[in-house]
């Protein structure tokens, strides 16, 4: 079994400037940090050469028999698109689980993609950089699924840590915020994150 994880993020400033419709005209910059809450992906060979995808968070599972058409529709279509990018259409079982409920504003959908790409690149022995992982995740989510979202979530989850991210038509630049250890510890002790019990679909809002 292969297990990969990717962290969720909180954004401090610049949210919205990572949308292509904005940064194409004005440029964009976001300050964000990942947190110690993770999305997990577990991969293992299937017992009967089928393709099986199970989401613990949505309480659902799909199984495709070997030889059946590869349907990327439905709630798990996002995961199937990523599998397709790696040429995997059968013979694998995918299980996903999160420490955070979906729709809580921490970039969950992008974190799913980053974790799965990490796992699949390891399985397929591909040397995928942090930038490439974020590019692939955003390309699928924005380019292929046409979700009206920004780029910060994919890059935050892929790079990890406290970063300044700059967005333009030329690409994304990610630089860590180099805080002295004492200031970093004080900063972490001063931040509190609360779950209000509410959730929402970011793509619908955007």
NORDANOR-V449731 format. One record per run of one state. SS is the DSSP state (hx for helix, st for strand, lp for the rest). FROM is the first residue (numbers start at 1). TO is the last residue. Records with the same first field share a line. If there is no record, write none. Layout:
# NORDANOR-V449731
SS: FROM-TO ; FROM-TO
This chain:
# NORDANOR-V449731
lp: 1-1 ; 14-19 ; 27-27 ; 46-50 ; 56-59 ; 65-76 ; 86-91 ; 99-107 ; 124-129 ; 145-151 ; 160-161 ; 169-170 ; 177-180 ; 190-201 ; 206-206
st: 2-13 ; 28-45 ; 51-55 ; 60-64 ; 92-98 ; 162-168 ; 171-176
hx: 20-26 ; 77-85 ; 108-123 ; 130-144 ; 152-159 ; 181-189 ; 202-205
